Amino acid sequence: MTNTFQPIQEDKRTAIVDILRGWALLGVAIGNYVDFRYIGLERFILKKGIFSEVISYFNLYFFSAKSWTLLSILFGYGFAVLINNIAEKGKNPVYFFCWRMFLLFVFAFINSAFWLGDILKDYAFLGLLLLFFYKSSSKTILITCGILLLTVPFLTAYIHSIKQTLPDVQSTAKYLKLFYSDNWLDVFKFNLLGTYYQEMINLAYAVTVHVVMFALMLLGFYAQKINFFNRLPEFKNLLKKTIIITLILAIISGVLFEIAIKQKVTFPYFHPVFWIIINTMVFISSSICLLYTTGKLKTIFSYFRVSGKMTLTNYMMQNIIAAFLFSGMGFKIYNTLPYWFYFFLAIFVFILQLFFSKWWLSKYNYGPIEWLWRSASYWKLFPFKKTQSEVVTEIKTV
């Protein structure tokens, strides 16, 4: 490898992208930790108190599925930045990215040892499909994204009409004994089985969710094509209009959808759930972008930014911590506590990660997993620990 074959330099990173990644990590932690409450034979008869009920609705409308959809956009954006960087150096971007996605599959397998809802494998698989578009025009990318998003409600309704008989790993005794085991290999097997049955062969996930993810990755690709995140001040009016429109749509669609669910309305031909999710995610992320352009909340944004720089490390650490808290190989909390406990535990873990990320990146150039992924991707050991001069310079700029 030549010396010109280098990753994106720190001073060229887009701050708001890392901030949004940090925000998405909060939602991922909440979603994953709350899901542990539903692993067990009693998961269908669990009752929530009034406080937990309020918290669950707050989670449903502000975090549930909003994080992985936002991360899909940011993944597509990062893909485009990286591909352009590799191509500009005269290297083969297809070979490089295929190798990089293979490494992500490896991390996904490791992560599956601790969590049955791993999403890294999905990004790795869809990242390979993105390669078919890396030479496409911004118009082609946007049109393809739009077509896919338009088909999602019809696809969702159709997939829901297909009856699949799959074992419910999270509530079947023969599988749960693996989760309750104090043997790490048993827990690993439980997670792999859950991933296989609930995601890999479950059409609702394997087809619909992947189409949504890929469409949003293309949207992120398009955002990079027009340099959106580096031109936020230019798009201030657009952001304001987007916030107003998506907020109105979120309120109306949310209320109507909730009424429809309570009235047990079916959606045989058109199921809008992902449109509602994406609309709310766009409202939240646009609000963060607009708030960022005002220059306010700099301290809070700085913590989210360092967390976003260590997205992969923080994501995997969240799952490792959760495995030792909830499974049989750790503290065996299982699904024994109220809903609110899992919600606020996730927030607590995330806050710890904010401070940890701040401390870590004051001493090291990358998160440990990011450094490993980067070094393996480029077949080169990058400087891990910051030099004294780099630390001094960073302190002066804060």
C-alpha positions in Angstrom: 0.0 0.0 0.0 1.3 3.5 -0.8 1.4 6.3 1.7 -1.5 8.0 -0.2 -3.9 5.2 0.6 -5.2 6.7 3.8 -8.6 7.0 5.6 -10.5 10.2 6.0 -8.5 12.6 8.2 -9.9 13.8 11.5 -10.1 17.5 10.4 -12.3 16.4 7.4 -14.9 14.6 9.4 -18.4 16.2 9.4 -19.3 17.0 13.0 -23.1 16.8 12.6 -22.8 13.3 11.1 -21.0 12.1 14.2 -23.5 13.9 16.4 -26.4 12.2 14.7 -24.6 8.8 15.1 -24.3 9.6 18.8 -28.0 10.4 19.1 -28.9 7.2 17.2 -26.8 5.2 19.6 -29.0 6.3 22.4 -32.1 5.0 20.7 -30.3 1.7 19.9 -29.4 1.2 23.5 -33.0 1.9 24.6 -34.5 -0.4 22.0 -32.1 -3.3 22.7 -32.4 -3.0 26.5 -36.2 -2.8 26.5 -36.3 -5.9 24.3 -34.6 -7.9 27.0 -37.8 -7.5 29.1 -39.6 -9.6 26.4 -37.3 -12.6 26.6 -39.1 -15.2 28.7 -42.1 -17.5 28.9 -44.1 -14.7 30.6 -43.4 -12.0 27.9 -47.0 -12.0 26.5 -48.7 -11.4 29.9 -46.3 -8.8 31.3 -48.3 -5.8 32.6 -47.1 -2.2 32.7 -47.8 0.3 35.4 -49.0 3.8 34.5 -45.5 5.2 34.7 -44.1 2.4 32.5 -47.0 2.8 30.1 -46.1 6.5 29.6 -42.5 5.7 29.2 -43.3 3.0 26.6 -45.3 5.4 24.5 -42.5 7.9 24.7 -40.1 5.3 23.5 -42.5 4.1 20.8 -42.9 7.6 19.2 -39.4 9.0 19.7 -37.0 6.1 19.6 -38.5 2.8 18.4 -37.1 2.1 14.9 -36.0 5.7 14.5 -32.4 4.9 15.3 -31.7 2.1 12.8 -33.4 4.1 10.1 -31.3 7.1 10.9 -28.1 5.0 11.0 -29.0 3.6 7.6 -28.9 7.1 6.2 -25.6 7.8 7.9 -24.2 4.5 6.7 -25.0 5.4 3.1 -23.4 8.8 3.6 -20.3 7.3 5.1 -20.1 4.7 2.3 -20.1 7.5 -0.3 -17.5 9.5 1.5 -15.2 6.5 1.8 -15.8 5.3 -1.8 -14.9 8.7 -3.1 -11.8 8.9 -0.9 -10.6 5.5 -2.2 -11.3 6.3 -5.8 -9.5 9.6 -5.6 -6.4 7.7 -4.5 -6.5 5.6 -7.6 -7.4 2.4 -5.8 -10.1 -0.1 -6.5 -13.1 0.9 -4.4 -15.0 -2.3 -5.1 -12.2 -4.6 -3.8 -11.6 -2.3 -0.8 -15.2 -2.1 0.2 -15.9 -5.8 -0.3 -13.0 -6.5 2.1 -14.3 -3.9 4.6 -17.8 -5.4 4.6 -16.3 -8.9 5.1 -14.6 -7.5 8.2 -18.0 -6.0 9.3 -19.5 -9.5 9.0 -16.8 -10.8 11.3 -17.7 -8.1 13.9 -21.4 -9.0 13.4 -20.7 -12.6 14.2 -18.8 -11.6 17.4 -21.6 -9.2 18.4 -24.1 -12.1 17.9 -22.4 -13.8 20.8 -24.0 -11.1 23.1 -27.2 -10.0 21.3 -29.8 -11.8 19.1 -30.7 -8.6 17.2 -27.4 -7.8 15.6 -27.7 -5.2 12.8 -24.1 -5.1 11.6 -24.7 -8.1 9.3 -27.5 -6.2 7.6 -25.3 -3.2 7.0 -22.5 -5.4 5.7 -24.8 -7.2 3.3 -26.5 -4.0 2.0 -23.2 -2.3 1.8 -22.2 -4.8 -0.8 -25.4 -3.9 -2.8 -24.5 -0.2 -2.6 -21.5 -0.9 -4.7 -23.8 -1.3 -7.7 -24.6 2.4 -7.3 -21.2 3.9 -6.6 -20.8 5.3 -10.1 -24.5 6.4 -10.5 -25.6 10.0 -10.7 -27.3 11.7 -7.8 -30.5 11.7 -9.9 -30.4 8.0 -10.4 -29.8 7.4 -6.7 -32.6 9.7 -5.6 -35.1 8.2 -8.1 -34.2 4.6 -7.0 -34.6 5.7 -3.3 -37.9 7.2 -4.0 -39.3 4.2 -5.9 -38.3 1.9 -3.1 -39.8 4.1 -0.4 -43.1 4.3 -2.4 -43.3 0.5 -2.6 -42.7 0.0 1.1 -46.3 0.2 2.4 -47.5 -2.2 -0.3 -44.6 -4.6 0.3 -45.2 -4.4 4.1 -48.9 -5.3 3.6 -48.1 -8.2 1.2 -45.4 -9.7 3.5 -47.7 -9.5 6.5 -50.3 -11.5 4.5 -47.8 -14.4 4.1 -48.2 -16.9 6.9 -44.9 -18.1 8.3 -44.5 -20.7 11.0 -41.3 -20.0 12.8 -40.2 -21.0 16.3 -40.5 -18.1 18.8 -37.0 -18.3 20.3 -37.7 -15.7 22.9 -40.6 -17.6 24.5 -40.0 -21.3 23.8 -38.6 -23.3 26.7 -36.1 -25.4 24.8 -34.4 -22.2 23.5 -34.8 -20.2 26.7 -32.8 -22.7 28.7 -29.9 -21.6 26.5 -30.4 -18.0 27.5 -30.8 -18.9 31.2 -27.6 -21.0 31.1 -24.5 -19.8 32.8 -22.5 -21.2 29.9 -21.4 -18.5 27.4 -21.6 -20.9 24.5 -25.2 -21.7 25.2 -26.1 -17.9 25.3 -24.2 -17.5 22.0 -26.2 -20.3 20.5 -29.5 -18.7 21.7 -28.5 -15.4 20.1 -27.6 -17.1 16.8 -30.8 -19.0 16.7 -32.8 -15.8 17.5 -30.9 -14.0 14.7 -31.6 -16.8 12.2 -35.3 -17.3 12.9 -36.3 -13.7 13.7 -34.3 -11.9 11.1 -32.6 -14.1 8.4 -35.6 -16.2 7.4 -38.4 -14.0 8.8 -39.8 -12.3 5.7 -41.0 -9.3 7.6 -37.4 -8.5 8.5 -35.4 -10.2 5.8 -37.4 -8.5 3.0 -39.3 -5.4 4.3 -36.7 -4.1 6.7 -33.9 -4.6 4.3 -35.7 -2.7 1.6 -36.3 0.2 4.0 -32.7 0.1 5.1 -31.4 0.1 1.5 -33.7 2.9 0.4 -32.4 5.0 3.3 -28.8 4.1 2.6 -29.4 5.5 -0.9 -30.8 8.6 0.6 -27.6 9.0 2.6 -25.6 8.4 -0.5 -27.6 11.2 -2.2 -27.0 13.5 0.8 -23.3 13.1 0.3 -23.6 13.7 -3.5 -25.1 17.1 -2.8 -22.8 17.7 0.2 -25.9 18.2 2.4 -24.4 17.9 5.9 -21.6 20.4 5.1 -24.1 22.9 3.7 -26.6 23.0 6.5 -26.7 26.8 6.8 -27.7 27.0 3.2 -30.6 24.5 3.9 -31.9 26.3 7.0 -35.2 27.3 5.4 -35.6 23.8 4.0 -34.9 22.3 7.4 -37.6 24.6 9.0 -40.2 23.6 6.4 -39.3 19.9 6.8 -39.7 20.1 10.6 -43.1 21.8 10.4 -44.4 19.4 7.7 -43.1 16.2 9.3 -44.3 17.3 12.8 -47.8 17.8 11.5 -47.7 14.5 9.6 -46.3 12.7 12.7 -49.1 13.9 14.9 -51.9 13.2 12.5 -50.5 9.8 11.3 -49.6 8.7 14.9 -53.0 9.4 16.3 -54.8 7.8 13.3 -52.6 4.8 13.4 -53.0 4.3 17.2 -56.8 4.5 16.8 -56.7 2.0 13.9 -54.6 -0.4 16.1 -57.0 -0.1 19.0 -59.9 -0.7 16.7 -58.1 -3.7 15.2 -58.1 -2.3 11.7 -56.2 -4.5 9.3 -54.1 -3.2 6.4 -54.4 -5.9 3.7 -53.0 -3.8 0.8 -51.3 -0.7 2.3 -49.5 -0.7 5.6 -48.1 2.8 6.5 -46.1 1.9 9.6 -42.6 2.5 8.0 -43.7 5.7 6.4 -44.8 6.9 9.9 -41.4 5.8 11.4 -39.4 7.4 8.7 -41.4 10.6 8.8 -40.8 10.9 12.6 -37.1 10.1 12.2 -36.8 12.9 9.6 -38.5 15.3 12.0 -36.1 14.4 14.8 -32.9 14.4 12.8 -33.9 17.7 11.0 -34.5 19.3 14.4 -31.1 18.2 15.6 -29.5 19.6 12.4 -31.3 22.9 12.7 -30.4 23.2 16.4 -26.8 22.5 15.5 -26.7 25.3 13.0 -27.7 27.8 15.7 -24.4 27.1 17.6 -26.2 26.3 20.8 -25.8 23.3 23.2 -22.2 23.0 22.1 -21.2 21.0 25.2 -24.0 18.5 24.8 -23.2 18.2 21.0 -19.5 17.7 21.8 -20.4 14.6 23.9 -22.7 13.2 21.3 -20.0 13.8 18.7 -17.3 11.8 20.5 -19.8 9.0 21.1 -20.6 9.0 17.4 -16.9 8.7 16.5 -16.9 5.5 18.4 -20.2 4.1 17.1 -19.1 0.6 16.5 -17.2 0.3 19.8 -20.1 1.8 21.8 -22.7 -0.4 20.0 -20.9 -3.6 20.8 -20.1 -2.5 24.3 -23.8 -1.8 24.9 -24.6 -5.4 23.9 -21.8 -7.0 26.0 -22.9 -5.1 29.1 -26.5 -6.1 28.5 -25.6 -9.8 28.0 -23.8 -9.8 31.4 -26.7 -8.0 33.1 -29.6 -10.0 31.7 -28.5 -13.5 30.6 -27.7 -16.6 32.7 -24.0 -16.0 32.3 -24.2 -12.7 34.3 -26.5 -11.1 36.8 -29.6 -13.0 35.6 -31.9 -10.0 35.7 -34.0 -11.6 32.8 -37.5 -10.0 32.5 -38.1 -9.6 36.2 -38.2 -5.8 36.5 -40.6 -3.1 35.3 -40.4 -1.6 31.9 -39.1 1.7 33.1 -36.1 0.0 34.6 -34.8 -1.2 31.2 -35.5 2.2 29.7 -33.6 4.2 32.2 -30.8 1.6 32.5 -30.2 2.1 28.8 -30.0 5.8 29.3 -27.6 5.4 32.2 -25.3 3.1 30.2 -25.4 5.5 27.3 -24.4 8.5 29.6 -21.5 6.5 30.9 -20.4 5.9 27.3 -20.6 9.6 26.6 -18.1 10.3 29.4 -16.0 7.2 28.5 -15.8 8.3 24.8 -14.8 11.8 25.8 -12.0 10.5 28.0 -10.9 7.8 25.5 -10.6 10.1 22.5 -8.6 12.6 24.6 -5.9 9.9 24.8 -6.4 7.8 21.6 -7.0 8.6 18.0 -9.8 6.0 17.5 -12.2 3.8 19.4 -10.6 0.3 19.9 -13.0 -1.4 17.4 -12.8 1.5 15.0 -9.0 1.3 15.1 -9.0 -2.5 14.5 -11.5 -2.2 11.6 -9.6 0.7 10.0 -6.2 -1.0 10.3 -7.5 -4.3 9.0 -9.3 -2.5 6.1 -6.2 -0.7 5.0 -3.7 -3.4 5.9 -1.8 -0.9 7.9 -1.3 -0.2 11.6 -2.4 3.4 12.3 -1.1 5.3 15.3 -3.5 4.4 18.1 -2.3 6.5 21.0 -2.2 10.3 20.6 1.2 12.0 21.0 1.7 14.6 23.7 1.7 17.4 21.1 -1.6 16.2 19.7 -3.1 16.2 23.2 -1.9 19.7 23.9 -3.2 21.0 20.5 -6.6 19.4 21.2 -6.8 21.0 24.6 -6.1 24.4 23.1 -8.8 24.1 20.5 -11.5 23.1 23.0 
